């Protein structure tokens, strides 16, 4: 365990060197994917450093698993999404900490940063870097961790049905408001909405509010503190398009300068919009959330609820090592591969 922690501590130091700097590789990543602005790349690097590579956090995390069970080296195919920078880093970290080989099929939207991270790993420990292979076509693998849209996930489930797998489709995150929120709460909620321009599955795409909720303070705060999104051409184009659609269609919506709130029962909302739905009381809220339970990644609120786990405002994009996507424990899955799998 300690050797792994020492390695990741070295990697953390490397990542920290670049977490506030401008280097050519970051500009190249932006040129290939204009959602990957310098600010969002820095944001992800800081999250990786503080949440995944911290020595104390790693030690606490690894103490929950019996790594001595691992005696056979396995090859794990990782099929990565490209919606936010380095979105599959946790998958890669788990594979490496188990001593396995990672065969990674990258999204064309995010290739530059992964190759750069591998170079950092090479500087820290060439033997670990040698266990990472980037490939267009996965081959000779023992298990699969794949992330993509619902359509892609259905394809993955069929294609990889004879291999041990973790298949993740699309999920959304929601916020629950109660009318007692402060301006600080709204600022923090803005992080959950706007970080990575709302493209992550942990970004809030819908809010639940009590009847007669006054949206004015929320819209005012978001417009004041997150006006930078208007400077992003693609985000602004989406905003303009969704505003035009909302004006034409008979929908109830509220217009802010940075975001549109549209009354809609669906979880997923188009970019530059947030869906909202009213609830009568906690029992009604419980029923509404239960309808979407298997499609939720994260629920943020400033109030604890008896019937479901909530995340504080402003922290949805700061998952820890134990905050596994879709609540599928990657480490338990990887360790279980030591048992022979029969088709």
C-alpha positions as a Markdown table, in Angstrom:
| # | Residue | x | y | z |
|---|---|---|---|---|
| 1 | Unk | 0.0 | 0.0 | 0.0 |
| 2 | Unk | 2.7 | 2.5 | 1.0 |
| 3 | Unk | 4.6 | 2.1 | -2.3 |
| 4 | Unk | 1.4 | 3.0 | -4.2 |
| 5 | Unk | 0.8 | 6.0 | -1.9 |
| 6 | Unk | 4.4 | 7.2 | -2.4 |
| 7 | Unk | 3.9 | 6.9 | -6.2 |
| 8 | Unk | 0.7 | 8.9 | -6.2 |
| 9 | Unk | 2.2 | 11.5 | -3.9 |
| 10 | Unk | 4.9 | 12.0 | -6.5 |
| 11 | Unk | 2.3 | 12.3 | -9.2 |
| 12 | Unk | 0.4 | 14.8 | -7.0 |
| 13 | Unk | 3.5 | 17.0 | -6.9 |
| 14 | Unk | 3.8 | 16.8 | -10.6 |
| 15 | Unk | 0.1 | 17.7 | -11.2 |
| 16 | Unk | 0.4 | 20.6 | -8.7 |
| 17 | Unk | 3.2 | 22.1 | -10.7 |
| 18 | Unk | 0.8 | 22.6 | -13.6 |
| 19 | Unk | -2.5 | 23.2 | -11.8 |
| 20 | Unk | -2.3 | 27.0 | -12.2 |
| 21 | Unk | 0.1 | 27.3 | -15.2 |
| 22 | Unk | -0.4 | 27.8 | -19.0 |
| 23 | Unk | 1.5 | 25.2 | -21.0 |
| 24 | Unk | 1.2 | 24.4 | -24.7 |
| 25 | Unk | -0.5 | 21.0 | -24.0 |
| 26 | Unk | -3.4 | 22.8 | -22.4 |
| 27 | Unk | -3.9 | 25.0 | -25.4 |
| 28 | Unk | -3.7 | 22.0 | -27.7 |
| 29 | Unk | -6.4 | 20.3 | -25.6 |
| 30 | Unk | -8.6 | 23.4 | -26.0 |
| 31 | Unk | -8.0 | 23.6 | -29.7 |
| 32 | Unk | -9.3 | 20.0 | -30.0 |
| 33 | Unk | -12.2 | 20.5 | -27.6 |
| 34 | Unk | -13.2 | 24.1 | -26.9 |
| 35 | Unk | -15.2 | 23.1 | -23.8 |
| 36 | Unk | -11.8 | 22.4 | -22.3 |
| 37 | Unk | -10.9 | 25.9 | -21.4 |
| 38 | Unk | -7.8 | 26.6 | -19.3 |
| 39 | Unk | -10.0 | 27.3 | -16.3 |
| 40 | Unk | -11.8 | 24.0 | -16.6 |
| 41 | Unk | -8.5 | 22.0 | -17.1 |
| 42 | Unk | -7.1 | 23.7 | -14.0 |
| 43 | Unk | -10.3 | 22.9 | -12.1 |
| 44 | Unk | -10.0 | 19.2 | -12.9 |
| 45 | Unk | -6.3 | 19.0 | -12.1 |
| 46 | Unk | -7.0 | 20.6 | -8.7 |
| 47 | Unk | -9.8 | 18.2 | -8.0 |
| 48 | Unk | -7.6 | 15.2 | -9.0 |
| 49 | Unk | -4.8 | 16.4 | -6.8 |
| 50 | Unk | -6.9 | 17.2 | -3.7 |
| 51 | Unk | -9.5 | 14.5 | -3.9 |
| 52 | Unk | -7.7 | 11.5 | -5.5 |
| 53 | Unk | -4.0 | 11.9 | -4.9 |
| 54 | Unk | -3.9 | 13.1 | -1.3 |
| 55 | Unk | -1.9 | 10.7 | 0.8 |
| 56 | Unk | -4.2 | 10.6 | 3.8 |
| 57 | Unk | -7.2 | 10.1 | 1.6 |
| 58 | Unk | -5.5 | 7.3 | -0.3 |
| 59 | Unk | -4.4 | 5.6 | 2.9 |
| 60 | Unk | -8.0 | 5.7 | 4.3 |
| 61 | Unk | -9.5 | 4.5 | 1.0 |
| 62 | Unk | -7.1 | 1.6 | 0.5 |
| 63 | Unk | -7.4 | 0.4 | 4.0 |
| 64 | Unk | -10.9 | -0.7 | 3.2 |
| 65 | Unk | -9.7 | -3.3 | 0.6 |
| 66 | Unk | -7.6 | -6.4 | 0.9 |
| 67 | Unk | -5.1 | -5.9 | -1.9 |
| 68 | Unk | -3.1 | -9.0 | -0.8 |
| 69 | Unk | -5.8 | -11.0 | -2.7 |
| 70 | Unk | -4.4 | -9.7 | -5.9 |
| 71 | Unk | -1.9 | -12.3 | -7.2 |
| 72 | Unk | -2.6 | -12.3 | -10.9 |
| 73 | Unk | -2.1 | -9.3 | -13.2 |
| 74 | Unk | -5.2 | -8.6 | -15.3 |
| 75 | Unk | -5.7 | -6.3 | -18.3 |
| 76 | Unk | -8.6 | -3.9 | -17.9 |
| 77 | Unk | -10.1 | -2.2 | -20.9 |
| 78 | Unk | -11.2 | 1.4 | -20.1 |
| 79 | Unk | -13.5 | 3.0 | -22.6 |
| 80 | Unk | -13.5 | 6.7 | -21.7 |
| 81 | Unk | -16.1 | 9.4 | -22.3 |
| 82 | Unk | -15.0 | 12.9 | -23.3 |
| 83 | Unk | -17.5 | 15.2 | -21.8 |
| 84 | Unk | -15.2 | 16.8 | -19.2 |
| 85 | Unk | -11.4 | 16.7 | -18.9 |
| 86 | Unk | -9.9 | 13.4 | -17.7 |
| 87 | Unk | -13.3 | 12.1 | -16.7 |
| 88 | Unk | -12.0 | 8.5 | -16.5 |
| 89 | Unk | -9.0 | 9.3 | -14.2 |
| 90 | Unk | -10.5 | 7.5 | -11.3 |
| 91 | Unk | -11.0 | 4.3 | -13.3 |
| 92 | Unk | -7.3 | 4.5 | -14.4 |
| 93 | Unk | -6.2 | 5.1 | -10.8 |
| 94 | Unk | -8.1 | 2.1 | -9.5 |
| 95 | Unk | -6.6 | -0.1 | -12.2 |
| 96 | Unk | -3.1 | 1.0 | -11.5 |
| 97 | Unk | -3.3 | 0.7 | -7.7 |
| 98 | Unk | -4.4 | -2.9 | -8.2 |
| 99 | Unk | -1.2 | -3.6 | -10.2 |
| 100 | Unk | -3.2 | -4.3 | -13.3 |
| 101 | Unk | -2.6 | -3.2 | -16.9 |
| 102 | Unk | -4.9 | -0.5 | -18.4 |
| 103 | Unk | -5.9 | -0.6 | -22.0 |
| 104 | Unk | -7.6 | 2.7 | -22.7 |
| 105 | Unk | -9.7 | 3.6 | -25.6 |
| 106 | Unk | -9.9 | 7.4 | -25.4 |
| 107 | Unk | -12.7 | 9.6 | -26.7 |
| 108 | Unk | -11.6 | 11.8 | -29.6 |
| 109 | Unk | -12.7 | 14.7 | -27.5 |
| 110 | Unk | -10.1 | 14.1 | -24.8 |
| 111 | Unk | -6.8 | 12.6 | -26.0 |
| 112 | Unk | -4.2 | 15.2 | -25.3 |
| 113 | Unk | -4.6 | 15.4 | -21.5 |
| 114 | Unk | -4.4 | 11.6 | -21.0 |
| 115 | Unk | -1.2 | 11.4 | -23.0 |
| 116 | Unk | 0.2 | 14.3 | -20.9 |
| 117 | Unk | -0.8 | 12.5 | -17.7 |
| 118 | Unk | 0.9 | 9.4 | -18.8 |
| 119 | Unk | 4.0 | 11.4 | -19.4 |
| 120 | Unk | 3.9 | 12.6 | -15.8 |
| 121 | Unk | 3.4 | 9.1 | -14.7 |
| 122 | Unk | 6.5 | 8.1 | -16.8 |
| 123 | Unk | 8.5 | 10.7 | -15.0 |
| 124 | Unk | 7.4 | 9.4 | -11.6 |
| 125 | Unk | 7.7 | 5.6 | -12.3 |
| 126 | Unk | 8.4 | 4.2 | -15.8 |
| 127 | Unk | 7.3 | 0.7 | -14.7 |
| 128 | Unk | 3.8 | 2.0 | -13.9 |
| 129 | Unk | 3.6 | 4.0 | -17.1 |
| 130 | Unk | 4.4 | 0.8 | -19.0 |
| 131 | Unk | 1.1 | -0.6 | -17.8 |
| 132 | Unk | -0.9 | 2.0 | -19.6 |
| 133 | Unk | -1.7 | 1.5 | -23.3 |
| 134 | Unk | -3.8 | 3.8 | -25.4 |
| 135 | Unk | -5.4 | 2.0 | -28.2 |
| 136 | Unk | -8.1 | 2.5 | -30.9 |
| 137 | Unk | -9.0 | -1.2 | -30.7 |
| 138 | Unk | -9.1 | -3.0 | -27.4 |
| 139 | Unk | -7.8 | -6.6 | -27.4 |
| 140 | Unk | -6.8 | -9.4 | -25.1 |
| 141 | Unk | -8.5 | -7.9 | -22.1 |
| 142 | Unk | -9.9 | -9.6 | -19.0 |
| 143 | Unk | -12.6 | -7.0 | -18.0 |
| 144 | Unk | -14.1 | -3.8 | -19.1 |
| 145 | Unk | -15.0 | -0.4 | -17.6 |
| 146 | Unk | -17.0 | 1.6 | -20.1 |
| 147 | Unk | -18.7 | 5.0 | -19.9 |
| 148 | Unk | -20.9 | 6.6 | -22.5 |
| 149 | Unk | -24.4 | 7.7 | -23.5 |
| 150 | Unk | -27.4 | 5.5 | -22.9 |
| 151 | Unk | -27.2 | 4.4 | -26.5 |
| 152 | Unk | -23.5 | 3.5 | -26.2 |
| 153 | Unk | -24.1 | 1.8 | -22.9 |
| 154 | Unk | -26.7 | -0.5 | -24.5 |
| 155 | Unk | -24.2 | -1.4 | -27.2 |
| 156 | Unk | -21.5 | -2.0 | -24.6 |
| 157 | Unk | -23.8 | -4.3 | -22.5 |
| 158 | Unk | -24.4 | -6.5 | -25.6 |
| 159 | Unk | -20.8 | -6.4 | -26.9 |
| 160 | Unk | -19.2 | -7.1 | -23.5 |
| 161 | Unk | -21.8 | -9.5 | -22.1 |
| 162 | Unk | -19.3 | -12.3 | -21.9 |
| 163 | Unk | -16.7 | -10.3 | -20.0 |
| 164 | Unk | -16.8 | -9.0 | -16.4 |
| 165 | Unk | -17.8 | -5.4 | -16.8 |
| 166 | Unk | -18.9 | -2.1 | -15.4 |
| 167 | Unk | -21.1 | -0.3 | -17.9 |
| 168 | Unk | -22.2 | 3.3 | -17.2 |
| 169 | Unk | -24.8 | 5.1 | -19.2 |
| 170 | Unk | -26.0 | 8.7 | -18.9 |
| 171 | Unk | -27.1 | 10.0 | -15.5 |
| 172 | Unk | -28.1 | 13.4 | -14.2 |
| 173 | Unk | -27.9 | 15.3 | -10.9 |
| 174 | Unk | -30.5 | 17.3 | -9.2 |
| 175 | Unk | -30.8 | 20.0 | -6.6 |
| 176 | Unk | -33.5 | 20.3 | -3.9 |
| 177 | Unk | -34.4 | 23.8 | -2.8 |
| 178 | Unk | -36.7 | 24.6 | 0.1 |
| 179 | Unk | -36.9 | 28.4 | 0.2 |
| 180 | Unk | -34.5 | 28.9 | 3.0 |
| 181 | Unk | -31.4 | 29.2 | 0.9 |
| 182 | Unk | -28.9 | 32.0 | 1.4 |
| 183 | Unk | -27.0 | 33.9 | -1.3 |
| 184 | Unk | -24.0 | 31.8 | -0.3 |
| 185 | Unk | -26.0 | 28.7 | -1.0 |
| 186 | Unk | -26.9 | 30.0 | -4.5 |
| 187 | Unk | -23.2 | 30.8 | -5.2 |
| 188 | Unk | -22.3 | 27.2 | -4.2 |
| 189 | Unk | -25.2 | 25.8 | -6.3 |
| 190 | Unk | -23.8 | 27.7 | -9.2 |
| 191 | Unk | -20.7 | 25.6 | -9.1 |
| 192 | Unk | -22.8 | 22.5 | -9.4 |
| 193 | Unk | -24.5 | 24.0 | -12.4 |
| 194 | Unk | -21.8 | 25.8 | -14.3 |
| 195 | Unk | -18.5 | 23.9 | -13.6 |
| 196 | Unk | -17.3 | 22.2 | -16.8 |
| 197 | Unk | -20.2 | 24.2 | -18.5 |
| 198 | Unk | -22.7 | 21.7 | -17.1 |
| 199 | Unk | -21.5 | 18.8 | -19.2 |
| 200 | Unk | -20.8 | 16.3 | -16.5 |
| 201 | Unk | -23.1 | 13.7 | -15.0 |
| 202 | Unk | -22.6 | 15.3 | -11.6 |
| 203 | Unk | -23.7 | 18.7 | -12.9 |
| 204 | Unk | -27.1 | 19.8 | -11.7 |
| 205 | Unk | -29.6 | 19.6 | -14.6 |
| 206 | Unk | -32.8 | 19.9 | -12.7 |
| 207 | Unk | -34.0 | 21.6 | -9.5 |
| 208 | Unk | -37.0 | 20.8 | -7.3 |
| 209 | Unk | -38.7 | 23.7 | -5.6 |
| 210 | Unk | -41.7 | 24.2 | -3.4 |
| 211 | Unk | -44.8 | 25.8 | -4.9 |
| 212 | Unk | -44.7 | 29.6 | -5.1 |
| 213 | Unk | -40.9 | 29.5 | -5.0 |
| 214 | Unk | -39.3 | 32.9 | -5.8 |
| 215 | Unk | -36.6 | 32.4 | -8.4 |
| 216 | Unk | -35.5 | 36.0 | -8.5 |
| 217 | Unk | -32.7 | 35.8 | -5.8 |
| 218 | Unk | -31.3 | 32.6 | -7.4 |
| 219 | Unk | -31.3 | 34.1 | -10.9 |
| 220 | Unk | -29.7 | 37.3 | -9.7 |
| 221 | Unk | -26.9 | 35.5 | -7.9 |
| 222 | Unk | -26.1 | 33.2 | -10.8 |
| 223 | Unk | -26.1 | 36.1 | -13.3 |
| 224 | Unk | -23.8 | 38.0 | -11.0 |
| 225 | Unk | -21.3 | 35.3 | -10.2 |
| 226 | Unk | -21.2 | 33.1 | -13.3 |
| 227 | Unk | -21.3 | 35.7 | -16.1 |
| 228 | Unk | -18.1 | 34.2 | -17.6 |
| 229 | Unk | -20.2 | 31.5 | -19.3 |
| 230 | Unk | -21.6 | 34.1 | -21.6 |
| 231 | Unk | -18.1 | 34.7 | -23.0 |
| 232 | Unk | -18.0 | 31.1 | -24.2 |
| 233 | Unk | -19.2 | 31.1 | -27.8 |
| 234 | Unk | -20.6 | 27.6 | -27.8 |
| 235 | Unk | -22.4 | 28.0 | -24.5 |
| 236 | Unk | -23.9 | 31.4 | -25.6 |
| 237 | Unk | -25.0 | 29.8 | -28.9 |
| 238 | Unk | -26.8 | 27.1 | -27.0 |
| 239 | Unk | -28.4 | 29.7 | -24.7 |
| 240 | Unk | -29.6 | 31.7 | -27.7 |
| 241 | Unk | -31.0 | 28.6 | -29.4 |
| 242 | Unk | -32.8 | 27.4 | -26.3 |
| 243 | Unk | -34.3 | 30.9 | -25.6 |
| 244 | Unk | -35.6 | 31.0 | -29.2 |
| 245 | Unk | -37.2 | 27.6 | -28.8 |
| 246 | Unk | -38.7 | 28.5 | -25.4 |
| 247 | Unk | -40.2 | 31.7 | -26.9 |
| 248 | Unk | -41.8 | 29.8 | -29.7 |
| 249 | Unk | -43.2 | 26.9 | -27.7 |
| 250 | Unk | -45.9 | 27.2 | -25.0 |
| 251 | Unk | -43.6 | 26.4 | -22.1 |
| 252 | Unk | -43.2 | 28.1 | -18.7 |
| 253 | Unk | -39.7 | 29.4 | -18.4 |
| 254 | Unk | -37.7 | 32.0 | -16.5 |
| 255 | Unk | -34.9 | 33.9 | -18.2 |
| 256 | Unk | -31.7 | 34.7 | -16.6 |
| 257 | Unk | -28.7 | 36.2 | -18.3 |
| 258 | Unk | -26.6 | 33.1 | -17.8 |
| 259 | Unk | -29.2 | 30.3 | -17.7 |
| 260 | Unk | -32.9 | 29.5 | -18.5 |
| 261 | Unk | -35.1 | 27.7 | -16.0 |
| 262 | Unk | -37.7 | 25.7 | -17.8 |
| 263 | Unk | -40.6 | 23.9 | -16.1 |
| 264 | Unk | -40.2 | 20.3 | -17.2 |
| 265 | Unk | -40.6 | 16.9 | -15.5 |
| 266 | Unk | -37.6 | 15.4 | -17.4 |
| 267 | Unk | -34.3 | 15.0 | -15.5 |
| 268 | Unk | -32.0 | 15.9 | -18.4 |
| 269 | Unk | -32.0 | 19.5 | -19.6 |
| 270 | Unk | -30.4 | 20.9 | -22.8 |
| 271 | Unk | -27.1 | 22.8 | -22.3 |
| 272 | Unk | -27.6 | 26.4 | -20.9 |
| 273 | Unk | -30.9 | 25.4 | -19.3 |
| 274 | Unk | -32.1 | 23.9 | -16.0 |
| 275 | Unk | -35.4 | 22.1 | -15.7 |
| 276 | Unk | -37.5 | 22.7 | -12.6 |
| 277 | Unk | -40.4 | 21.0 | -11.0 |
| 278 | Unk | -42.6 | 21.9 | -8.1 |
| 279 | Unk | -43.2 | 19.7 | -5.1 |
| 280 | Unk | -45.9 | 19.8 | -2.5 |
| 281 | Unk | -44.2 | 18.4 | 0.6 |
| 282 | Unk | -41.4 | 16.0 | 1.5 |
| 283 | Unk | -43.6 | 12.9 | 0.8 |
| 284 | Unk | -44.4 | 14.3 | -2.7 |
| 285 | Unk | -40.7 | 15.0 | -3.2 |
| 286 | Unk | -39.8 | 11.5 | -2.1 |
| 287 | Unk | -42.2 | 10.0 | -4.7 |
| 288 | Unk | -40.8 | 12.3 | -7.5 |
| 289 | Unk | -37.2 | 11.3 | -6.8 |
| 290 | Unk | -38.0 | 7.6 | -6.5 |
| 291 | Unk | -39.3 | 7.7 | -10.1 |
| 292 | Unk | -35.8 | 8.6 | -11.3 |
| 293 | Unk | -33.7 | 6.8 | -8.7 |
| 294 | Unk | -31.7 | 4.7 | -11.2 |
| 295 | Unk | -30.8 | 7.7 | -13.3 |
| 296 | Unk | -29.5 | 10.0 | -10.6 |
| 297 | Unk | -25.8 | 10.5 | -10.0 |
| 298 | Unk | -25.9 | 13.2 | -7.3 |
| 299 | Unk | -28.5 | 15.1 | -5.2 |
| 300 | Unk | -27.4 | 18.4 | -3.8 |
| 301 | Unk | -29.2 | 20.4 | -1.1 |
| 302 | Unk | -28.5 | 22.5 | 2.1 |
| 303 | Unk | -30.8 | 20.2 | 4.1 |
| 304 | Unk | -30.4 | 16.6 | 5.0 |
| 305 | Unk | -33.3 | 14.3 | 4.0 |
| 306 | Unk | -34.3 | 11.1 | 5.8 |
| 307 | Unk | -35.0 | 9.2 | 2.6 |
| 308 | Unk | -31.9 | 9.8 | 0.5 |
| 309 | Unk | -28.3 | 10.8 | 0.8 |
| 310 | Unk | -27.6 | 14.4 | -0.2 |
| 311 | Unk | -24.4 | 16.3 | -1.1 |
| 312 | Unk | -23.8 | 19.9 | 0.1 |
| 313 | Unk | -24.2 | 22.7 | -2.4 |
| 314 | Unk | -20.9 | 23.4 | -4.3 |
| 315 | Unk | -19.4 | 19.9 | -3.9 |
| 316 | Unk | -21.0 | 17.8 | -6.6 |
| 317 | Unk | -17.9 | 18.2 | -8.8 |
| 318 | Unk | -15.6 | 17.2 | -6.0 |
| 319 | Unk | -16.1 | 13.5 | -5.6 |
| 320 | Unk | -13.8 | 11.6 | -3.3 |
| 321 | Unk | -12.2 | 8.2 | -3.8 |
| 322 | Unk | -15.2 | 6.4 | -2.4 |
| 323 | Unk | -17.7 | 8.4 | -4.5 |
| 324 | Unk | -17.9 | 5.8 | -7.3 |
| 325 | Unk | -19.9 | 6.7 | -10.4 |
| 326 | Unk | -23.3 | 5.0 | -10.4 |
| 327 | Unk | -22.4 | 3.6 | -6.9 |
| 328 | Unk | -20.5 | 0.8 | -8.5 |
| 329 | Unk | -17.4 | 0.0 | -6.3 |
| 330 | Unk | -14.6 | -0.1 | -8.9 |
| 331 | Unk | -12.1 | -1.6 | -6.4 |
| 332 | Unk | -14.3 | -4.5 | -5.3 |
| 333 | Unk | -15.0 | -5.2 | -9.0 |
| 334 | Unk | -11.3 | -5.3 | -9.8 |
| 335 | Unk | -10.3 | -7.4 | -6.8 |
| 336 | Unk | -13.1 | -9.9 | -7.7 |
| 337 | Unk | -11.4 | -10.6 | -11.0 |
| 338 | Unk | -8.9 | -12.7 | -9.1 |
| 339 | Unk | -11.6 | -15.4 | -9.1 |
| 340 | Unk | -11.7 | -17.2 | -12.3 |
| 341 | Unk | -14.5 | -16.0 | -14.6 |
| 342 | Unk | -16.2 | -18.6 | -16.8 |
| 343 | Unk | -18.1 | -17.5 | -20.0 |
